[in-house]
Amino acid sequence: MLKTNTSPNALMIQVTLNGQPQRFDTTSNILQLLDYMNLQGKRIAVERNGEIVPRSQFGEQMLADGDRLEIVVAVGGG
Amino acid sequence: MDNLIIAGKTYSSRLLVGTGKYKDFAETRESIDASGAQIITVAIRRTNIGQNPGEPNLLDILPPSEYTLLPNTAGCYTVDDAVRTLRLARELLDGHSLVKLEVLGDPKTLFPNMVETLKAAEILVKEDFQVMVYTSDDPILARQLEEIGCVAVMPLASLIGSGMGILNPWNLQIIIDNAKVPVIVDAGVGTASDAAIAMELGCDGVLMNTAIAAAQKPVLMASAMRKAVEAGREAYLAGRMTKKLYSASPSSPVTGVISSSSKDRAA
């Protein structure tokens, strides 16, 4: 079960998501994170600690304390 | 057919356009369609995390099945940021490898940092990206980028978003004369005549965003740009006449002019 929690809890981990610190349940994987963020099925790409996370691995990669995640989309630009 | 070929793929349009600065997605789409562009640039940015779940996605308006998307590294000031951005873009676009590299050196002028650009280009080419690269109009740097393996070199005509037009046609001419890959003027075009001049010089294409998006009527300007690029290309292929101050060679016959004079001049 994925949830954010602002109270200190030994079972929670802290990750940096798009530059913002966020706390999540330790058992979260990336798919659950995207689900929680309403981003599942959207056209996005994910980088974890500087490495691309292929879509096929969203359900396998577990979040770890201190992870730095970038979730990006295409936007208008020149 | 006179086609533009980039990295082995054929395009009938020589106008490449950006997708930024439009008032909404409808105007973006309408302008791009009026431009006839087949290659369109997109930027890669952090998604909003849950703030606007129903927000429309650019790729729904401009699906990769209809256009060749060219993800860029706009806003990147380091090799690392540029390379990571394009790796994310490749993942986002299902392995699509044609990209636009730009590594900026200064937020005021948006001038490219060419030392960092060369380094990033080397890494990306090794990772099998097909790199179209934004560059200053230095012919030696353009050559080096080509030697690294970039599939197109894209010198600026003037600064990004400036609309100042083609400031140094002579450098562009040297780059065009020497390049074996397509040369695409990227940045600085302000109006249709600028695009035509770039094409008359022999550029293989023109990439623009602000000139269309910041026009009073973007859709109409997009159409004008389409025609300017086509006209400039045809004029280049046709080969212009030589410039001369005095020709003494009118276009109409010099004999047989009617005359009220009693003396017949043609006699």
Interface residues (C-beta under 8 A of the other chain):
Chain A: L17 N18 G19 Q20 Y36 M37 N38 L39 K42 R43 I44 A45 V46 E47 G50 I52 P54 R55 E70 I71 V72 V73 A74 V75 G76 G77 G78
Chain B: G18 T19 G20 K21 Y22 T28 T41 V42 A43 I44 R45 R46 T47 I49 G50 P53 N57 L58 L59 D60 L69 P71 N72 A74 R84 T85 R87 L88 A89 R90 E91 L92 L93 I160 L207 M208 N209 T210
